[in-house]
Amino acid sequence: MQIIPAIDIIEGKCVRLSKGDYSQKKVYNERPLEVAKRFEDAGLERLHLVDLDGAKAGEVKNWKVLEQIAGKTSLKIDFSGGISSDKSVEIAFNSGATYAAIGSIAVKNELLLMQWVARYGADKFILGADVLDEKIQVKGWTEATDIHIIDFISNYSKKGIQQFFCTDISRDGLLQGSALDLYKKVLSEISNIQLIASGGVSSLKDLEDLKAAGCYGAIVGKAIYEGKINIADLKSDF
């Protein structure tokens, strides 16, 4: 299982939210590059970089942070937040993103997403399934839908997308454990996908459980910043 540390960006600073609430943010470092280099030095190979300003605005805002980290580390970067147009997806890739992580557009404009897939390749995209009560949420978790996570992932897996990361918003940033039952449910109903768990990871035991459940990867954020998990204990392949 791949371990993917997360850096969430607001106004160019490394922050974390609780339950996706922009009013409940904590700044951990004003220089995200320092944080990224720390992950790289620990032997981790991948990074989940979230432009929270972009997610809220519906257009990429913190592309300079992406460009800086991509230019000064060898990390493979999943970039998400505000990728909503031909221009913004081009900015993401030109700024050094290895993968474009797509959420809202996958829900609101399937035709546009599939045009991007045709242009760049399905392997360049990861779809974000942010859920509350198993229903997809979009626009930086500020807008609810009636789309069930199983239907969402199943639809796109049939169209060639392999990687999906799933965040249970009710657990994100709370350090109360991951949505293990939800991931087991998804994996039991949909085969041949690479499911990346996100949200709530608070210990190495959580990571061991996710690996045992068959998750392809796990995104770890607040547990690292709060000292619940030591970076030295993590490896790129857990």
C-alpha positions as CSV (number, residue, x, y, z in Angstrom):
1,M,0.0,0.0,0.0
2,Q,1.3,3.4,-0.9
3,I,1.6,6.0,1.8
4,I,0.7,9.5,0.4
5,P,1.3,12.5,2.8
6,A,-1.0,15.4,2.3
7,I,-0.3,19.1,2.1
8,D,-3.4,21.4,2.1
9,I,-2.9,24.9,0.9
10,I,-4.7,28.1,1.8
11,E,-3.1,31.5,0.8
12,G,0.2,29.6,0.1
13,K,0.4,28.1,3.6
14,C,0.2,24.5,4.8
15,V,-3.0,24.1,6.8
16,R,-5.5,21.5,7.9
17,L,-9.3,21.8,8.2
18,S,-11.6,19.8,10.4
19,K,-14.5,18.1,8.7
20,G,-13.9,20.3,5.6
21,D,-14.9,23.5,7.5
22,Y,-12.9,26.5,6.2
23,S,-13.5,28.3,9.4
24,Q,-11.8,25.6,11.4
25,K,-8.3,25.8,9.9
26,K,-4.9,25.4,11.6
27,V,-1.7,26.7,9.9
28,Y,1.1,24.2,10.4
29,N,3.8,25.8,8.2
30,E,4.0,28.9,6.1
31,R,6.5,27.3,3.7
32,P,5.0,24.1,2.1
33,L,8.2,23.3,0.3
34,E,9.9,22.7,3.6
35,V,7.2,20.2,4.5
36,A,7.4,18.5,1.1
37,K,11.2,18.1,1.4
38,R,10.7,16.6,4.9
39,F,8.5,13.9,3.3
40,E,11.0,13.3,0.5
41,D,13.9,13.0,2.9
42,A,11.9,10.4,4.8
43,G,11.8,8.2,1.7
44,L,8.2,8.9,0.7
45,E,7.7,9.2,-3.1
46,R,4.3,10.7,-3.5
47,L,2.4,13.8,-2.3
48,H,-1.2,14.8,-2.2
49,L,-1.3,18.5,-2.7
50,V,-4.7,20.2,-2.3
51,D,-5.4,23.8,-3.3
52,L,-8.2,24.6,-0.9
53,D,-8.5,28.1,-2.2
54,G,-8.9,26.7,-5.7
55,A,-11.5,24.1,-4.5
56,K,-13.6,26.9,-3.0
57,A,-13.2,29.3,-6.0
58,G,-13.6,26.7,-8.7
59,E,-10.3,27.6,-10.4
60,V,-6.7,26.8,-9.6
61,K,-5.2,29.4,-7.2
62,N,-2.0,28.0,-5.6
63,W,-0.3,26.7,-8.7
64,K,2.9,28.4,-7.8
65,V,3.2,26.2,-4.7
66,L,2.8,23.2,-7.0
67,E,5.4,24.5,-9.3
68,Q,7.9,25.1,-6.5
69,I,7.5,21.7,-4.9
70,A,7.6,19.9,-8.3
71,G,10.7,21.8,-9.3
72,K,12.6,21.3,-6.1
73,T,11.7,17.7,-5.1
74,S,11.3,14.4,-7.0
75,L,7.9,13.7,-5.5
76,K,5.1,12.5,-7.7
77,I,2.3,14.9,-7.0
78,D,-1.5,14.4,-7.0
79,F,-2.8,18.0,-7.4
80,S,-6.4,18.9,-6.7
81,G,-8.5,21.9,-6.1
82,G,-10.2,24.1,-8.7
83,I,-9.4,22.1,-11.8
84,S,-12.4,23.0,-13.8
85,S,-11.4,24.0,-17.3
86,D,-9.1,23.2,-20.1
87,K,-6.8,26.0,-19.0
88,S,-6.7,24.9,-15.3
89,V,-5.9,21.3,-16.1
90,E,-3.2,22.5,-18.5
91,I,-1.8,24.7,-15.6
92,A,-1.7,21.7,-13.3
93,F,0.3,19.6,-15.6
94,N,2.5,22.4,-16.8
95,S,3.3,23.3,-13.2
96,G,4.5,19.8,-12.5
97,A,1.5,17.7,-11.4
98,T,2.0,14.0,-12.0
99,Y,-1.7,13.4,-11.6
100,A,-4.7,15.7,-11.7
101,A,-7.2,14.9,-9.0
102,I,-10.7,15.7,-10.1
103,G,-13.8,16.0,-8.0
104,S,-16.5,18.5,-8.9
105,I,-16.0,18.3,-12.7
106,A,-16.4,14.5,-12.5
107,V,-19.9,15.1,-11.1
108,K,-20.9,18.2,-13.0
109,N,-19.4,17.8,-16.4
110,E,-18.5,14.2,-17.4
111,L,-18.2,15.1,-21.0
112,L,-15.4,17.6,-20.3
113,L,-13.5,15.1,-18.0
114,M,-13.6,12.5,-20.7
115,Q,-12.2,15.0,-23.2
116,W,-9.3,15.5,-20.8
117,V,-8.9,11.7,-20.5
118,A,-8.8,11.4,-24.3
119,R,-6.2,14.2,-24.5
120,Y,-3.9,13.3,-21.6
121,G,-4.6,9.6,-20.9
122,A,-6.8,8.0,-18.2
123,D,-3.7,7.2,-16.1
124,K,-3.1,10.9,-15.5
125,F,-6.3,11.4,-13.5
126,I,-7.4,10.4,-10.1
127,L,-11.0,11.0,-9.1
128,G,-11.9,12.2,-5.7
129,A,-15.0,10.8,-4.1
130,D,-15.6,13.1,-1.1
131,V,-18.6,11.7,0.8
132,L,-21.0,12.3,3.6
133,D,-23.4,9.5,4.4
134,E,-22.0,7.7,1.3
135,K,-23.2,10.6,-1.0
136,I,-20.8,12.6,-3.1
137,Q,-20.0,16.2,-2.0
138,V,-18.4,18.8,-4.3
139,K,-17.0,22.3,-4.5
140,G,-14.6,21.9,-1.6
141,W,-17.2,19.9,0.4
142,T,-19.6,22.9,0.4
143,E,-22.3,21.4,-1.9
144,A,-24.1,18.1,-1.5
145,T,-25.4,15.7,-4.2
146,D,-27.6,12.7,-4.3
147,I,-25.0,10.6,-6.1
148,H,-24.0,7.4,-4.2
149,I,-20.3,6.7,-4.0
150,I,-20.7,3.1,-5.5
151,D,-22.5,4.5,-8.6
152,F,-19.9,7.3,-9.0
153,I,-16.9,5.0,-8.9
154,S,-18.5,2.2,-10.9
155,N,-19.4,4.6,-13.7
156,Y,-15.9,6.0,-14.1
157,S,-14.1,2.7,-13.6
158,K,-15.9,1.4,-16.7
159,K,-14.6,4.4,-18.6
160,G,-10.9,3.6,-17.8
161,I,-10.2,5.5,-14.7
162,Q,-8.4,3.3,-12.2
163,Q,-7.4,5.5,-9.2
164,F,-9.9,6.9,-6.8
165,F,-9.4,8.6,-3.5
166,C,-12.3,8.6,-1.0
167,T,-12.7,10.9,1.9
168,D,-15.4,10.5,4.5
169,I,-15.8,14.2,5.4
170,S,-17.3,13.3,8.8
171,R,-14.0,11.9,9.8
172,D,-11.5,14.2,8.0
173,G,-9.1,16.0,10.3
174,L,-10.6,14.5,13.5
175,L,-8.0,11.7,14.0
176,Q,-10.7,9.3,15.0
177,G,-9.9,6.5,12.6
178,S,-10.6,6.0,8.9
179,A,-13.8,5.0,7.2
180,L,-12.8,1.3,7.1
181,D,-16.2,-0.1,6.6
182,L,-16.9,2.2,3.7
183,Y,-13.7,1.2,1.9
184,K,-14.5,-2.5,2.4
185,K,-18.0,-1.9,1.0
186,V,-16.6,-0.2,-2.1
187,L,-13.9,-2.8,-2.7
188,S,-16.4,-5.6,-2.3
189,E,-18.7,-4.2,-4.9
190,I,-16.3,-2.8,-7.5
191,S,-13.2,-4.8,-8.6
192,N,-10.1,-3.7,-10.6
193,I,-9.8,-0.2,-9.0
194,Q,-7.0,1.4,-7.0
195,L,-8.8,2.8,-4.0
196,I,-6.9,5.4,-1.9
197,A,-8.2,6.0,1.6
198,S,-8.3,9.5,2.9
199,G,-9.4,11.1,6.1
200,G,-9.3,10.1,9.8
201,V,-6.0,8.1,9.8
202,S,-4.6,8.5,13.3
203,S,-2.2,5.7,13.9
204,L,-0.1,3.0,12.2
205,K,-2.8,0.5,13.2
206,D,-5.2,2.4,11.0
207,L,-2.8,2.0,8.1
208,E,-2.4,-1.7,8.8
209,D,-6.1,-2.1,8.7
210,L,-6.5,-0.2,5.4
211,K,-3.8,-2.4,3.9
212,A,-5.5,-5.5,5.1
213,A,-8.8,-4.3,3.6
214,G,-7.1,-4.0,0.2
215,C,-6.7,-0.3,-0.2
216,Y,-4.1,0.7,-2.9
217,G,-3.0,3.7,-0.9
218,A,-3.7,5.9,2.1
219,I,-3.4,9.7,2.4
220,V,-2.1,10.8,5.7
221,G,-2.3,14.4,6.9
222,K,-3.1,15.7,10.3
223,A,-1.7,12.6,12.1
224,I,1.7,13.5,10.9
225,Y,1.4,17.2,11.7
226,E,0.0,16.5,15.2
227,G,2.8,13.9,15.9
228,K,0.4,10.9,16.1
229,I,2.5,9.2,13.4
230,N,6.2,9.6,13.0
231,I,7.4,10.2,9.5
232,A,10.3,7.9,10.1
233,D,7.9,5.0,10.6
234,L,6.4,5.5,7.2
235,K,7.6,4.0,3.9
236,S,6.5,4.6,0.4
237,D,5.3,1.0,0.2
238,F,3.8,0.4,3.6
